[in-house]
Amino acid sequence: MEAQGTKVNRITEGSIFGQLLLFFFPILLGTFFQQLYNTADAMVVGRFVGKQALAAVGGTTSTLINLLVGFFVGLSSGATVVISQYYGARKADKVHWAVHTSVTFSIIGGIVFMLIGLTCSSFALRAMNTPEDVIGPALVYIRIYFLGMIPNLIYNMGAGILRAVGDSRRPLYFLIISCFVNIVLDIAFVAGLKMGVAGAAIATIMSQLVSAVLVTRAMLSTDDMYKLEPKALKIDQRMLRRIVRIGVPAGMQSVMYNISNIIIQAGVNSLGTDNVTAWATYGKVDGLYWMMINALGISATTLVGQNYGAGRMDRVRKGTGACVLIGMLMTGGISIVLYNWGMVLVELFTTDAQVQSICMSLIHFMVPTFITYVTIEILSGSLRGVGDAWMPLILTGIGICAVRVVWIIFALPHFHSILGAAFCYPLTWSLTTVAFVVYYYFFSTLRRVKVRIPRPFGRRR
């Protein structure tokens, strides 16, 4: 029987633009459904419960959830890089060890994050100055959400493994299924049974369980080298060290992003419920852009990882350039759409006129600056693909996170408005873009190294 890898692994062959787009679009559609999945709760509770419930589901709780889940997704990117490199080099035994170490690690991580979320959420919500009329429903939502952390992390790790071997389609199919499950259950529990934010949270964790089952079944049923064997689930110490060496900087980078966002959220929380709700709504609307650019970053990491593993540095460099070009074109297109027709999306979340007005002012201020972020995402993903994970951490830690914190602490009191809080985003994107371009073109592994990994099966160049 033909190995599945020979059917899906085309990233090291053929037209770079063609293979990149074939890999990218399923991820893009998948992130669209992930965004729809994440916003379904906000849309339903905003319409059927009220703006306090919308602020609870889409504001502070979303920031805290992203802090922990984002850290794990960053860690799992280490597994994606390692597996993609070994898969590109056709080293079946190392792919096997990496897959089983990664899945075991996701189960352990799910248990740990569940306990952290259940025990620390109340303190965290109050530390962020969550408004009193929001904190009650926010606490209900976040505690139920964290009960579903194990299937959440299993799906994220499993989807990362499939993408690492060049299969971006099945994670899309699984997300579509779980997304519709979530929407149906949201309507049933919130609009039908009147369960409020608790119903939205229960719908979310049940749909996450569906996606975890589907991705696990896919890995159990394959004949390729990434086949999952339950009896082989254990931590391989050497493989874990390699995964963590790449994944920890990415996870810390995500944590720093989210900590800076938490500090920004705390500043926004001091502006009142209308501004908190508008900020949460805007965060769902601009998710259309972030799903696109994040999908392109994932594509860059996998493309670079597999070609680096196969010793194809020419394709590594050309692929990075192709991702930047595609990112610029798509950012321009989606920016035009959001700037001119963003109100259509805002109305899906809230009918409150004041909240809508604040949200539109955010869209008109922020959307034209998206173009300044493209290079950060692509070059960061490409550098991780060759194992250079620490420099993206340093550059984003200083250029984005530290500067944002300084802005909120020292500048926001003098510009005490929602746009005053938002200004730190384009400011830090611009500074960090310059830093990434300088590092990539003059100092990075992608520009200095020819080939470090032997060609498949030990053949000499």
N, C-alpha and C positions, 0 to 999 in steps of 0.2 A: 504493500500500500504506500502511495506517495506521501512523504512527510508533509505535514501542513505548512511547515516553514518554507518549503519550496514554492508554495502558492502565495504566501503573503509577504515574503521578504524580497521586496523589489527596491528597497531604499539604496542599496549599494550598486544598482544597475540602472542603465537607461538615462533618459532625460531627467535632469535634476528638477526643473520646473514641473514637468509632468508628474513625476513620482511624488514630489513634495505636495502638489495640490491634491493628488489622489489620497495621500495620507492625511493631509490637513483638513479637508472638507468633512470627513466623518467625525473628526475631533471637534471641529467647529459646530457641527449640528449637535454633537453630544453635549458640548458646553452650553448650547442654546437650550437644550432640554434640561440641563442641570440648572441653568438660570431660571427656566420656567418652573422647574421642580422647587427651587428655593423661594420663588416669588409667589407661588400658588397660595401658601399660607398667608402671606401679607395681603394679597388681593382679596381673598375670601373674608378674612377677619376685618380688613379695612372697610369692606362693603357691608358686612352683616353684623359686625360687633361695634366698631367705632374707632376713632382716631387714637384713643389710648391703647387699644388692643393692637392697632397697626404699629404704633411706636414701640410697644413691648416686643412684638415679633420681628420687626424689621430694623430696629435701631440698636439699642445697647446689647440685647441678647445676641444679635447677629454678629456684633463686633467681638464679643467674648467667645462665641462658638468658633468664629474664624481664627481666633488666637490659637486654640488647641488643635482644631482640625487642620489649620494651615501649617502648624508645626509638624504634624504627622505627614501631611502631604509632601512637605519639604524633605522629611526623612525618607519617605518612599521614593522620592526622585533619585536618591542614591541607589536604590535597588533598580530603578529604571535604567540608569546609566550603566551600572555594572552588568545587568542582564543584556542590554543592547550591545555592549562591547563584546561580551563573550558570545552572544548569538551571531554577531557579525563575523567573529573569528571562528565560528562553528565549533566551539568547545562545549560539548554536550554535558560533560560531568560537572563543569563549573556552573552552567546554566541551571542544572538540577539542584545543586547545593544552594545557589542564590535564591531560586524560587521558593524552596521549602523554608529557608531561613527567613525570607521576607514575609511569608504568610504566617508563620509562627509568631514573628515579631508583631504583626498587625493584631493578632488575637491578644497578646499580652498588652500591647498598647491600648487596645479598646477597653480592657479591664481597668487599667490605670487611669485613663482619661475619664471613664465613667465615674470612678470614685472621686477624682478631683472635681469634676463638674457638680456632682451631687453635694459635696461638702463645702465647696468654696464659692458657689454662685451667689449666695445671699450677700456675703461680704463684698464680692466684686461689684455687684450691682449698686450697692450703697456707696462704695468708694468712687464710683463714676458719677456720682451726683444724679442718679436717675430720679426723675420727678416722682413725687409720692403717689400720684394718680396712675403712674405707669408701673411702678415697682412690683405691685401685687401680681398682675397678669404676667409680667416678665419672668418672675420667679417660677410661676406655674409652668410656663412654656419651656424654660431652659432646663428645669429638672427632669421633665418628661423626655425632652430631646436627648439628654445625656444617657438615659437608659438604653438608647439605641446605638451607642458608640461602637460596640463590637461589630455589628454588620456594616456600619458606616465605614469603618477603617478597612474591613475585609474587602468591601467593594473597591475602595480607592486603591488599595494595593493590587488587587486582582486586575483592575482596569489598567494600572500602570504596567503590569507584567505583559498584558496582551499588547499594549502599544509599543513596549520595548522590542517585541519580536516583529513589529510591523503590522499588527492587526488592530486597526483603528475602527473597524466596522462593528464588531460585536459589542464593545463598550457602548457604542451609539445605540444599538438595538436594545440593550439592557436598560439604558437610561430612558429611552422612549417608553418602554413598558412601565418602569417604576414611576415615571413622571405622570402618566395617565392614571395609575393606581392612586398616586398622591392626590391628584385633582379630584377624582371621584370620591375618595374618602374625605377630603376637605369639605366638599359640598355636602356630603352625607352627615358628617359629624358636626360641622359648624352651622351651615344653613338649615339642615334638616333636624338634627337632634339638639341643636342649640347648646353645644358643649363649649363654645367659646374658644379661647386660646388652647385649652387642654385638648380639644378635638383636633385642632390643627397640628399640635405636637404629636399626638397619637397617629394621625394620618402620615406624618413624616417618617416616624420610626418604622411603621409597618411597610411603607414603600421602600425604605432602605433595606429592610430584610429581604424583600423580593429581589432587589438588585444584587445583594450579596449572594443569594442562592443561585442566581443565574450565572454570575461570573465564576463562582466555584464550580458549578456544573461544567462550564466551558473548559476549565483547566483540568477537570477530572476526565473528560471524554476525549481529549486530544491525543494524537499519536506522536506529536512533535516533542522536542527535547525539553520543553517547559511543562510537561505533563505533571499534574499534581497527584501525589500518592500519599494518602492520609497517614500511613504507617511511617513515612519518611519525614513527617513534620517534626523538626527540631532546629535548634540554633547551632549552626556551624560557626565557631568562634572566629576563625580566620575570615570567613565570608562576611560575617556581621561587622567585623572591624573595617573591611573594605567598603561596605555599604554605608556605615556610619561616618567614615572619613569623608565621603562625598555628601551624604545626606544631612549631617548635622549642620554644616554651614548653610545649606539651603533652608533647613528647618529654622535655624536661628534668624536667617534673613526674613522669613515669613513672620516670625515672632516679632522682630523689630518693626516690620511694617505694621503689624496689628497693634503693638504697644503704642506706636505713634498714633495710630487711628483711635485707640482707646482714649489717649490723652486729648485728641481732637474732639472725640465724642463727648468727653467730660466738659470741654469748653462749650460745645454746642448745647449740652444739657442745661447750662446756665442761662441759655437764651429763652427758655420756656417751651411748653408743649408743642405749640405750632411750629417752631423752628426744629424741634426734635423730630416731629412727624415729617416735615418737609425734607429734612436731611435723610431720614430713612427712605422716603419715597424716591428722592433723587438717587440714592444708592441702588435702588432696584432698576431705575431707568437707565443709568449709565452702565449697568451690568451688561447691556447689549454690546458695549465696546470691550469691556474687560473679558467677556467670554471669547471674543474674537482674538484679541492679542494674546491671551493666555493659551489658547489653542495653538497659535503660531509659535509661542515659546516652547510648548511641549513638542511640537513637530521639529523645531530646531534641535532640541536636546536629543531626540531619538535619531534624527538624520545624522547629526554629528557623531553620536555615540557609535552607531553601527558602522559608519564609514571609517571612523577612527580605529575601531576594532578590526576592520578589514584592511587597514593600512592605506586607505584612499584619502590622503590629505588634500588632494586636488579637489575632490568632491566636498570635503569638509568646508573649505574656504568658499567655494562657489555656492554651496548650499546656504551658508550664513548670509552671503550677499543677496541671494534670491529671497530669503525670508525677510530681510530688511526692506527690499523693494515691494514685496507683496504687502507687508505691514503698512508701509507708507500709503499705498494706493487704497487699501481697505479702510485705513483710519480716516483718510480724506472723505471717502464715500459715506461712512457711517456718521461722521461729524456733521455733514450737510443734512442728513436725514434727521438726526436728533435735534439740531439747532432749529430747523424749520417746522418739524412735526412732533416735537417732544411732548406737547400738550396732550396729544392723543393717548400716549402711554401714561401720563400723570393721572388722567381721568379714570384709568383702570383701577387706581389704588385709592383715590380719595375724591369726594365731592365737595370738600370744604374749600371755599373760595380763597381764604387767606393762605391756607397751606399750598394750594395750587399756585398762587402768585409767588410765594417764596421759592417754591420748587423751580418755577420757570426762570426766575432770576439766577438761580444756581446753574441751570442748563446753559443759559446764554453766556454766563461767565466762564464756565469750566470747559465746555465742549470744544471751543476753538483751540484749546491748549493741549488736547490729547496727542497731537502730533509730536510733542516733545518727549513722550514716553516710549515710543516705538523701539528706539535703539536700545534702551535699557533692557527690555524684555527679551529681545532677540539675542543680543550679545551675552546676556546673563545665561540664557538657555544653552547657547553654543559653548560657552566656557565650561559649564557643568558637564556637557557632553564629552569633553576630553579629560574630565576629572579635575579641572581648575575651579574649585568651588569656593575657596576662601576669599579670593579677590572680589567676586561679586558681593559677598557678605560685607567686606570692608567698605567698598564703594557705596553700597546702598545704606549701610549703617551710618556712615558719616553724611553722605550727600542728601539722603532722604530723611532717615529717621531722626537723627540728631538735630538737623536744621528745623524739622517740623516741631519738635518738642520746644526748641528755643523760641520759635515763632509763637506758639500757643502760650507759652509762659510769659514772654516779655512783650510781644507785639499785640496779641489779641485784646488785652485790657485797654489798649489805645484805639483799636479798631473793632469795638465790641459789636459785631454784627455777624450774620451768617456768611457773608462774602469775605469778611475779615478772617474767619476761620478757614474758608475755602482757599484763600490765596496761597497758603503754604504748599498746596499740591503742585501747581504749575511752577512755582519757585524752585521747589526741590527736584522736580523732574528735569528742569533745564540744567541745573547745576550738575546733576548726576549723569545726564547724557554726555556732557562734555568730558567728564571723568572716564566714562566707559569707552568713548571713542579714542581718547588718548592712550588708555591702557591697551585696548585691542590692537591698535595699529603700531604701537611702538614697543610693547613689553610682553604681550600675552603668549601663551603656549601655541595658540593658533597661528601666530606669525613667525615664531622662532623654530618650532620643531618640524622636522620633515616626517619621519615615521619612527615611532617608539615601540609599536606592538607588532610582533612577527606576523607575516601573512598566514592565512589559514593553512592548517595541516603542516606547518613548519617549512613551507617552501621559501627559498631565498629569492630576494628581488634581483 
